[in-house]
Amino acid sequence: MAENNEFIREVNEDYRRDQVAEIWRRYSGAIIAVAILVVAAVGGWRYWQHDQRVRADAASEQFDAANRLARDGKNAEADKAFAAIRADAPGGYRLLARFRSAAETSKRDGAAAATEYDALAADTGVSDALRDLARLRAALLRLDGPQPDAALASLQGLAAPTGAFRHTAREMLGLVALKRGEYEAAGRWFDQINADPQAPQNLRQRIEVYAALVAGGPVSVTAATPEPAAPLPVTR
């Protein structure tokens, strides 16, 4: 019985070897080609990863250098450095450079900076949250401009219940209304902040001050009645 089992095992092994040999004979070329492709793909992937790391490190150094130039007040050089990053750096650093460049421009020319933020807000390759951030910054720059109504409309859109920057938008809308003497509208915006469970605590503290101003309403200033002037001394 044992000899029969051993015989069957050897026959099975011979059969498997024959199958493997036949498969190799028929498909050896394809197997070698697939193996070469796998090795090439792995090598290419690792080279790409290495290249991305090198480019990211270089972009990080460029970005730090551009920030230093901006801090030192070397605006023209900083603008050129940020422009170079936008042109050649990996995607993340290109986006950072665009936002940083717009922020630097806002110190010198609010209208030009708002236009840069508009371009970011219109870029469908940028995430929704960052596009909303660009809209917010553009609106804030335009609030004191010649046409604030467009900025207010943008802020109202950002103040929606699901907006990532709704707290800032509502605060600014309330302050603008308060500045204009529109106390009822200001109160509505501040109430929305208070009713939002996700409103940050420091904002809630500011809202207490704003709410007190709203409750006080307009301040009437009564002109003081001047006292009669003393008579001139009589001279002889």
C-alpha positions in Angstrom: 0.0 0.0 0.0 2.8 2.4 0.9 4.6 1.5 -2.4 1.4 2.4 -4.3 1.1 5.7 -2.6 4.8 6.5 -3.3 4.3 5.6 -7.0 1.2 7.8 -7.2 3.1 10.7 -5.7 6.0 10.4 -8.1 3.6 10.2 -11.0 1.8 13.4 -9.8 5.1 15.2 -9.4 6.2 14.2 -12.9 2.9 15.3 -14.3 3.2 18.7 -12.6 6.8 19.1 -13.9 5.6 18.4 -17.4 2.8 20.9 -17.1 5.2 23.6 -15.9 7.6 22.8 -18.7 4.8 23.0 -21.2 3.6 26.3 -19.8 7.1 27.7 -19.9 7.7 26.5 -23.5 4.5 28.1 -24.7 4.4 31.3 -22.6 8.1 32.0 -21.6 8.2 35.1 -23.9 5.1 36.6 -22.3 6.2 35.8 -18.8 9.6 37.4 -19.3 7.9 40.5 -20.9 5.6 40.8 -17.9 8.5 40.5 -15.5 10.4 43.2 -17.3 7.3 45.5 -17.2 6.8 44.9 -13.5 10.5 45.7 -12.8 10.3 48.8 -15.0 7.1 50.0 -13.3 8.5 49.6 -9.8 11.7 51.4 -10.8 9.7 54.2 -12.5 7.5 54.6 -9.5 10.5 54.8 -7.1 12.2 57.3 -9.4 9.0 59.4 -9.5 8.8 59.4 -5.7 12.4 60.4 -5.4 12.0 63.2 -7.9 8.9 64.5 -6.1 10.8 64.5 -2.8 13.7 66.4 -4.4 11.3 68.9 -6.0 9.4 69.4 -2.8 12.5 70.0 -0.7 13.7 72.6 -3.3 10.3 74.3 -3.3 10.3 74.4 0.5 13.6 76.2 0.4 12.4 78.6 -2.3 9.3 79.3 -0.3 11.2 80.1 2.9 13.5 82.4 0.9 10.6 84.2 -0.6 9.0 84.7 2.8 12.2 86.1 4.2 12.4 88.6 1.3 8.8 89.7 2.0 9.5 90.1 5.7 12.6 92.2 4.9 10.5 94.5 2.8 12.2 93.4 -0.5 8.9 93.4 -2.3 10.1 93.2 -5.9 12.5 90.4 -5.2 9.8 88.5 -3.2 7.3 88.9 -6.0 9.8 87.4 -8.4 10.5 84.5 -6.0 6.8 83.7 -5.6 6.4 83.9 -9.3 9.1 81.3 -9.8 7.5 79.0 -7.3 4.1 79.4 -9.1 5.8 78.5 -12.4 8.0 75.5 -11.4 7.1 74.1 -7.9 4.9 71.1 -7.2 1.2 71.8 -6.9 1.0 72.4 -3.1 3.7 74.9 -3.1 2.3 76.6 -6.2 -0.9 77.1 -4.4 0.8 78.4 -1.2 2.8 80.8 -3.3 -0.4 82.2 -5.0 -2.0 82.8 -1.6 1.2 84.3 -0.1 1.7 86.5 -3.2 -1.9 87.9 -2.9 -1.4 88.6 0.8 1.8 90.6 0.1 0.1 92.4 -2.8 -2.8 93.4 -0.4 -0.3 95.5 1.6 0.4 97.7 -1.4 -2.7 97.4 -3.7 -6.0 96.1 -2.3 -7.7 96.0 -5.7 -4.9 94.1 -7.3 -4.8 91.6 -4.4 -8.6 91.1 -4.7 -8.2 90.3 -8.3 -5.5 87.7 -7.4 -7.9 86.1 -4.9 -10.7 86.1 -7.6 -8.4 84.0 -9.8 -7.9 81.5 -6.9 -11.7 81.4 -6.2 -12.4 80.7 -9.9 -9.8 77.9 -10.1 -11.7 74.6 -10.2 -8.4 72.7 -9.5 -8.4 74.2 -6.0 -10.4 72.7 -3.1 -13.8 74.2 -2.2 -12.6 75.3 1.2 -9.6 77.2 -0.2 -11.7 78.7 -3.0 -14.1 80.0 -0.2 -11.1 81.4 1.6 -10.0 83.3 -1.5 -13.6 84.7 -1.8 -13.6 85.8 1.8 -10.3 87.6 1.5 -11.3 89.3 -1.8 -14.6 90.4 -0.2 -12.8 91.8 2.9 -10.4 93.8 0.7 -13.4 95.3 -1.2 -15.5 96.3 1.8 -14.0 99.7 2.0 -13.7 100.2 -1.7 -15.9 102.1 -4.1 -18.4 99.2 -4.7 -18.9 97.4 -1.3 -22.2 95.9 -2.3 -20.5 93.2 -4.4 -18.3 92.3 -1.4 -21.4 92.2 0.9 -23.1 89.8 -1.6 -20.1 87.6 -1.5 -20.0 87.6 2.3 -23.7 86.7 2.4 -23.0 83.6 0.3 -20.2 82.6 2.6 -22.4 83.1 5.6 -24.6 80.1 4.6 -25.1 77.5 7.5 -22.6 75.0 5.9 -20.0 77.6 4.9 -16.5 76.9 6.2 -16.0 80.6 6.9 -19.5 81.5 8.0 -18.4 82.8 11.4 -16.1 85.4 9.9 -18.6 86.3 7.2 -21.4 86.8 9.6 -19.2 88.9 12.0 -18.2 91.2 9.1 -21.7 91.5 7.9 -22.9 92.4 11.4 -20.2 95.0 11.8 -20.9 96.6 8.5 -24.6 96.8 9.4 -23.7 98.2 12.8 -21.4 100.8 11.2 -24.2 101.9 8.9 -26.6 102.2 11.8 -28.7 99.2 10.6 -29.1 97.8 14.1 -31.8 95.3 13.4 -29.8 93.7 10.6 -26.7 93.7 12.7 -28.5 91.9 15.5 -29.7 89.2 13.1 -26.2 88.4 12.0 -24.9 88.4 15.6 -27.8 86.1 16.7 -26.9 83.6 13.9 -23.4 83.4 15.4 -24.7 82.9 18.9 -27.1 80.2 17.7 -24.3 78.3 15.9 -23.0 75.6 18.3 -19.7 75.6 16.4 -19.0 79.3 16.8 -15.6 79.7 18.5 -15.5 81.0 22.1 -13.4 84.1 21.4 -16.0 85.1 18.7 -18.8 84.6 21.2 -17.0 87.0 23.6 -16.8 89.6 20.9 -20.5 89.1 20.1 -21.3 90.1 23.7 -19.8 93.5 23.0 -21.5 93.9 19.6 -24.8 92.8 21.1 -24.5 95.6 23.8 -23.9 98.1 21.0 -27.0 96.9 19.1 -29.1 97.0 22.3 -27.9 100.6 22.9 -29.2 101.7 19.5 -28.2 105.0 18.0 -26.7 107.5 20.3 -28.3 111.0 20.3 -25.9 113.8 20.9 -27.5 117.0 22.3 -25.6 120.1 21.6 -24.7 121.9 24.8 -26.2 125.3 25.4 -23.4 127.8 25.8 -23.4 129.9 28.9 -23.7 133.6 28.4 -20.4 135.3 28.2 -19.3 137.3 31.2 -19.6 141.1 30.6 -16.5 142.9 29.6 -14.8 144.8 32.3 -15.5 148.5 32.3 -12.4 150.5 31.7 -12.1 154.2 32.5 
